[in-house]
Amino acid sequence: MKRRKFIKKTALTGIGIAAGTVLSACNNNSEKTTSIHSTEEKNTMTNMRNQFPIAICTWAFTNANAKAGEELSNNKSALDAAISGVEVEEENLKNTTVGKGGAPDREGNVTLDACVMNSDGDCGAVVCVNTITNVAALARKVMEETPHVMLAGEGAEEFGYRQGFKKENLLTEASKRDWEEWKKSPEYKPIINIENHDTIGMLTIDKNGDIAGACTTSGLSYKMKGRVGDSPIIGSGLFLDNEIGGAVATGMGEEVMKTVGSFLIVELMRNGMSPQAACEEAIRRIVTKNKRHKDFQIAYIAINKAGDVGSYCIHEGFTYMKYQNGKNENIKSGFVLKTV
């Protein structure tokens, strides 16, 4: 133990000497140079703050993104705004891909998945939730009130009841009718840009420049019982680093998970790529390695710390929402394959 302390002390002394040398060299720079850098840094931060807040989300979920933007404009945190935004679609009974009213699995059970991530890098997720509508908020509770990152099925539901979430039947009459019609000639095949496999993924930057995100879905329509896609998987459906930026995915979850797409995009941005270039590279890796890419859709959206936004997809037709400076607009994404 004495030897270890001696080595540690010696190493720290060496580090201290090196640090002192660097600081001395820095102090020898002119005051004028230091002043210039400080001014540039302040101007950059001011310009960044002027363009915040920003909210972006997958697909044309206009009301959801508007809600997030409104919350951000009212000085809510990035995470509060993201969860409030996606809740609009979780509670939208006409949306068959998210929340209550979502399409069921092959057995007729609606199961929801979601994850959230805050600007500190904390995250929470739930999968196979059958009786609670607002699963993004439930994922936040997992993050904040448990030592875990993910809870599944009955365990997640029981935890939710203890946290005050209401038990509900998520299968609406409309979804039940559609499921019964599907059973007459069942086919387990994704339909490009048709809402049978889509998600709402949302990224927000608040007035302080902090980034957060949420991703929530009912998953692939008429999926096998117990199937979980990319949406609740940190690094696949959603990933962010508050110093770099964030990304979310939508489309065929199995293919997103194979390349850990959202994490990949953030790491590409960390290495200097713009959000647009990073999204394009993430899609390129899928289409060049999977001969079946013409049979499914995948789309990504991303934002960096400066507020720059990018998106890209396999098939033409994907759009995303962007809220900034009080304007909420739907934007067409670039793509690899043009719809014939």
C-alpha positions as CSV (number, residue, x, y, z in Angstrom):
1,M,0.0,0.0,0.0
2,K,2.9,2.4,0.8
3,R,4.4,1.7,-2.6
4,R,1.1,2.4,-4.3
5,K,0.8,5.7,-2.4
6,F,4.3,6.6,-3.4
7,I,3.7,5.9,-7.1
8,K,0.4,7.8,-7.0
9,K,2.0,10.8,-5.3
10,T,4.9,10.8,-7.7
11,A,2.5,10.6,-10.7
12,L,0.4,13.5,-9.4
13,T,3.5,15.6,-8.8
14,G,4.5,15.0,-12.4
15,I,1.1,16.0,-13.6
16,G,1.2,19.1,-11.4
17,I,4.6,20.1,-12.9
18,A,3.3,19.6,-16.4
19,A,0.1,21.5,-15.7
20,G,2.1,24.3,-14.2
21,T,4.3,24.5,-17.3
22,V,1.2,24.7,-19.6
23,L,-0.4,27.4,-17.4
24,S,2.9,29.4,-17.4
25,A,3.0,29.2,-21.2
26,C,-0.6,30.3,-21.4
27,N,0.1,33.3,-19.1
28,N,2.8,34.4,-21.4
29,N,0.3,35.1,-24.1
30,S,-0.7,38.7,-24.6
31,E,-3.6,40.2,-22.7
32,K,-4.9,41.3,-26.1
33,T,-5.1,37.7,-27.4
34,T,-6.9,36.5,-24.3
35,S,-9.4,39.4,-24.5
36,I,-10.1,38.6,-28.2
37,H,-10.8,34.9,-27.5
38,S,-13.0,35.7,-24.6
39,T,-15.1,38.1,-26.7
40,E,-15.4,35.6,-29.5
41,E,-16.5,32.9,-27.1
42,K,-19.1,35.2,-25.6
43,N,-20.4,36.2,-29.0
44,T,-20.7,32.6,-30.0
45,M,-22.7,31.6,-26.9
46,T,-24.9,34.7,-27.3
47,N,-25.7,33.7,-30.9
48,M,-26.5,30.2,-29.9
49,R,-28.8,31.3,-27.2
50,N,-30.6,33.6,-29.6
51,Q,-31.7,30.7,-31.8
52,F,-33.0,28.6,-28.9
53,P,-35.3,27.0,-28.0
54,I,-35.7,24.3,-30.8
55,A,-37.9,21.2,-31.0
56,I,-37.8,18.6,-33.7
57,C,-39.7,15.4,-34.1
58,T,-40.2,12.6,-36.6
59,W,-43.0,12.7,-39.1
60,A,-45.7,15.3,-39.4
61,F,-46.8,15.3,-35.8
62,T,-47.6,19.0,-35.9
63,N,-49.5,19.3,-32.7
64,A,-47.0,17.4,-30.7
65,N,-44.1,19.5,-31.9
66,A,-46.0,22.7,-31.3
67,K,-46.7,21.6,-27.8
68,A,-43.1,21.0,-27.1
69,G,-42.2,24.4,-28.6
70,E,-44.8,26.1,-26.5
71,E,-43.4,24.5,-23.4
72,L,-39.9,25.5,-24.3
73,S,-41.0,29.1,-24.9
74,N,-42.5,29.1,-21.4
75,N,-39.1,28.3,-20.0
76,K,-39.8,24.6,-19.4
77,S,-36.8,22.3,-19.4
78,A,-35.8,20.4,-22.5
79,L,-37.0,17.1,-20.9
80,D,-40.3,18.5,-19.7
81,A,-41.0,19.8,-23.1
82,A,-40.1,16.6,-24.9
83,I,-42.3,14.5,-22.7
84,S,-45.2,17.0,-23.0
85,G,-44.8,16.9,-26.7
86,V,-44.9,13.2,-27.3
87,E,-47.8,12.8,-24.8
88,V,-50.0,14.6,-27.5
89,E,-49.6,11.6,-29.7
90,E,-49.7,9.0,-26.9
91,E,-53.2,10.3,-26.2
92,N,-54.2,10.7,-29.8
93,L,-56.6,7.8,-30.4
94,K,-56.4,8.3,-34.2
95,N,-52.6,7.6,-34.1
96,T,-52.3,3.8,-34.6
97,T,-48.5,3.8,-34.0
98,V,-48.2,5.5,-30.7
99,G,-49.9,5.2,-27.3
100,K,-53.5,4.4,-26.7
101,G,-55.2,3.3,-29.9
102,G,-52.0,1.9,-31.3
103,A,-52.2,-1.3,-33.4
104,P,-52.1,-4.5,-31.3
105,D,-49.8,-7.5,-31.6
106,R,-50.9,-10.7,-33.3
107,E,-52.7,-11.7,-30.1
108,G,-54.8,-8.5,-30.0
109,N,-52.8,-6.8,-27.2
110,V,-51.5,-3.3,-27.5
111,T,-48.0,-3.0,-25.9
112,L,-46.1,0.2,-25.7
113,D,-42.4,1.0,-25.5
114,A,-40.6,4.3,-24.7
115,C,-37.4,5.8,-23.5
116,V,-36.2,9.2,-22.4
117,M,-32.8,10.8,-21.9
118,N,-31.9,14.1,-20.1
119,S,-29.1,16.5,-20.6
120,D,-27.1,14.9,-17.7
121,G,-26.9,11.7,-19.7
122,D,-29.4,9.9,-17.4
123,C,-32.0,7.7,-19.2
124,G,-35.0,5.5,-18.5
125,A,-37.0,3.1,-20.6
126,V,-40.1,0.8,-20.4
127,V,-41.1,-2.1,-22.8
128,C,-44.2,-4.2,-23.3
129,V,-46.5,-1.9,-21.3
130,N,-50.1,-3.0,-21.8
131,T,-52.1,-0.8,-19.4
132,I,-50.5,2.7,-19.2
133,T,-50.8,5.3,-21.9
134,N,-48.1,7.8,-21.1
135,V,-45.1,5.5,-21.3
136,A,-42.6,8.3,-22.0
137,A,-43.5,9.9,-18.6
138,L,-43.3,6.4,-17.1
139,A,-39.8,5.9,-18.5
140,R,-38.8,9.2,-16.8
141,K,-40.0,7.8,-13.5
142,V,-37.9,4.8,-14.0
143,M,-34.9,7.1,-14.6
144,E,-35.6,9.3,-11.6
145,E,-37.2,7.0,-9.0
146,T,-35.4,3.7,-9.5
147,P,-31.8,2.4,-9.6
148,H,-32.5,0.9,-13.1
149,V,-32.7,2.1,-16.7
150,M,-35.4,-0.3,-18.0
151,L,-38.4,-2.0,-16.7
152,A,-40.6,-4.5,-18.6
153,G,-44.2,-5.7,-18.8
154,E,-46.0,-6.3,-15.5
155,G,-43.1,-5.0,-13.5
156,A,-43.2,-1.6,-15.3
157,E,-47.0,-1.5,-15.0
158,E,-47.0,-2.2,-11.2
159,F,-44.3,0.4,-10.7
160,G,-46.4,2.9,-12.7
161,Y,-49.5,2.3,-10.6
162,R,-47.4,3.1,-7.5
163,Q,-46.3,6.3,-9.1
164,G,-49.9,7.3,-9.8
165,F,-50.4,6.3,-13.4
166,K,-53.9,5.2,-14.3
167,K,-54.6,1.6,-15.5
168,E,-56.3,1.7,-18.9
169,N,-57.4,-0.6,-21.7
170,L,-55.3,0.6,-24.7
171,L,-57.2,-1.3,-27.4
172,T,-59.8,1.0,-28.9
173,E,-62.8,-0.3,-30.8
174,A,-61.3,1.0,-34.1
175,S,-58.0,-0.8,-33.5
176,K,-59.8,-3.9,-32.6
177,R,-61.8,-3.9,-35.8
178,D,-58.7,-3.3,-37.9
179,W,-56.9,-6.2,-36.1
180,E,-59.9,-8.5,-36.7
181,E,-59.9,-7.6,-40.4
182,W,-56.1,-8.2,-40.6
183,K,-56.6,-11.7,-39.2
184,K,-58.6,-12.7,-42.3
185,S,-55.5,-12.5,-44.4
186,P,-52.5,-11.9,-42.1
187,E,-49.3,-10.6,-43.6
188,Y,-46.3,-9.6,-41.5
189,K,-44.7,-7.2,-43.9
190,P,-43.9,-3.5,-43.5
191,I,-45.6,-1.0,-45.8
192,I,-43.2,1.8,-46.7
193,N,-44.3,5.2,-45.2
194,I,-47.6,3.8,-44.1
195,E,-48.3,4.1,-40.4
196,N,-47.8,0.5,-39.4
197,H,-44.2,0.8,-38.0
198,D,-43.6,4.4,-37.1
199,T,-42.7,6.2,-34.0
200,I,-42.6,9.7,-32.6
201,G,-39.0,10.6,-31.6
202,M,-38.4,14.1,-30.3
203,L,-35.3,16.2,-29.5
204,T,-35.5,19.5,-27.7
205,I,-33.0,22.3,-26.8
206,D,-34.2,24.7,-24.1
207,K,-33.2,28.3,-23.6
208,N,-30.2,27.3,-21.6
209,G,-28.9,25.2,-24.6
210,D,-29.5,21.9,-22.8
211,I,-30.6,18.9,-24.9
212,A,-33.1,16.2,-24.0
213,G,-35.2,13.6,-25.9
214,A,-38.0,11.1,-25.9
215,C,-39.1,8.3,-28.1
216,T,-42.4,6.4,-27.8
217,T,-44.3,3.8,-29.9
218,S,-46.7,1.0,-30.0
219,G,-44.3,-0.8,-32.3
220,L,-44.8,-2.7,-35.5
221,S,-48.5,-3.5,-36.2
222,Y,-49.5,-7.1,-35.6
223,K,-46.0,-7.9,-34.3
224,M,-45.2,-11.2,-32.6
225,K,-46.1,-11.2,-28.9
226,G,-43.2,-9.8,-26.9
227,R,-41.5,-8.1,-29.8
228,V,-39.5,-4.9,-28.9
229,G,-38.0,-2.7,-31.5
230,D,-35.4,0.1,-31.4
231,S,-37.6,2.8,-29.8
232,P,-37.0,2.1,-26.1
233,I,-33.3,1.1,-26.7
234,I,-30.9,3.8,-25.6
235,G,-28.4,4.2,-28.5
236,S,-30.8,2.8,-31.1
237,G,-34.1,4.7,-31.0
238,L,-32.6,7.7,-29.1
239,F,-29.2,8.9,-28.0
240,L,-27.8,12.3,-27.0
241,D,-24.7,13.9,-25.5
242,N,-25.4,17.3,-24.1
243,E,-21.9,18.5,-25.3
244,I,-22.4,17.2,-28.8
245,G,-26.1,16.7,-29.9
246,G,-28.7,14.1,-30.3
247,A,-30.5,11.8,-32.7
248,V,-33.6,9.7,-33.0
249,A,-34.8,7.0,-35.4
250,T,-38.0,5.8,-36.9
251,G,-38.9,2.9,-39.2
252,M,-38.0,-0.7,-39.1
253,G,-36.5,-1.1,-35.6
254,E,-34.7,-4.4,-36.2
255,E,-32.5,-2.7,-38.8
256,V,-31.8,0.4,-36.6
257,M,-30.6,-1.8,-33.8
258,K,-28.1,-3.6,-36.0
259,T,-26.1,-0.4,-36.4
260,V,-27.0,1.3,-33.1
261,G,-28.1,4.1,-35.3
262,S,-28.7,7.0,-33.0
263,F,-25.5,6.5,-31.0
264,L,-23.6,6.2,-34.3
265,I,-24.9,9.6,-35.5
266,V,-23.9,11.3,-32.2
267,E,-20.4,9.8,-32.4
268,L,-20.1,10.9,-36.0
269,M,-21.0,14.4,-34.9
270,R,-18.5,14.2,-32.1
271,N,-15.8,13.5,-34.8
272,G,-16.8,16.6,-36.7
273,M,-19.6,15.7,-39.0
274,S,-22.7,17.9,-39.3
275,P,-26.1,16.5,-38.3
276,Q,-27.0,16.1,-42.0
277,A,-23.7,14.3,-43.0
278,A,-24.0,12.1,-39.9
279,C,-27.6,11.0,-40.8
280,E,-26.6,10.3,-44.4
281,E,-23.7,8.2,-43.2
282,A,-25.9,6.2,-40.8
283,I,-28.3,5.4,-43.7
284,R,-25.4,4.6,-46.0
285,R,-24.2,1.9,-43.7
286,I,-27.6,0.3,-43.7
287,V,-28.2,0.3,-47.5
288,T,-24.7,-0.8,-48.3
289,K,-24.8,-3.8,-46.0
290,N,-28.4,-5.0,-46.4
291,K,-29.6,-6.1,-49.8
292,R,-33.2,-6.0,-48.5
293,H,-33.2,-2.3,-47.8
294,K,-35.7,-1.6,-50.6
295,D,-38.2,-3.5,-48.5
296,F,-38.2,-1.2,-45.4
297,Q,-38.0,2.4,-44.3
298,I,-35.6,3.9,-41.8
299,A,-35.2,7.6,-41.1
300,Y,-33.1,9.6,-38.7
301,I,-33.2,13.2,-37.5
302,A,-30.4,14.8,-35.5
303,I,-29.5,18.1,-34.0
304,N,-26.1,19.4,-32.7
305,K,-25.2,21.7,-29.8
306,A,-25.3,24.7,-32.1
307,G,-28.9,24.0,-33.2
308,D,-28.0,22.7,-36.7
309,V,-30.5,20.0,-37.8
310,G,-30.2,17.1,-40.3
311,S,-32.3,14.2,-41.5
312,Y,-32.1,11.4,-44.0
313,C,-34.0,8.3,-44.9
314,I,-34.0,5.3,-47.3
315,H,-37.3,5.9,-49.1
316,E,-38.7,9.2,-50.3
317,G,-41.7,10.4,-48.2
318,F,-40.3,10.9,-44.7
319,T,-40.8,14.4,-43.2
320,Y,-40.0,15.9,-39.8
321,M,-41.2,18.8,-37.7
322,K,-39.0,21.7,-36.6
323,Y,-40.1,24.4,-34.1
324,Q,-37.9,27.5,-33.9
325,N,-38.5,31.2,-33.3
326,G,-42.2,30.6,-32.9
327,K,-42.4,28.9,-36.3
328,N,-43.5,25.2,-36.5
329,E,-42.8,23.7,-40.0
330,N,-42.9,20.4,-41.7
331,I,-39.7,19.6,-43.6
332,K,-39.1,17.0,-46.3
333,S,-36.1,14.8,-45.7
334,G,-33.4,13.8,-48.2
335,F,-33.5,10.1,-49.3
336,V,-31.7,7.3,-51.1
337,L,-34.6,5.8,-53.1
338,K,-37.2,7.8,-55.0
339,T,-40.8,6.5,-54.8
340,V,-41.9,5.2,-58.2
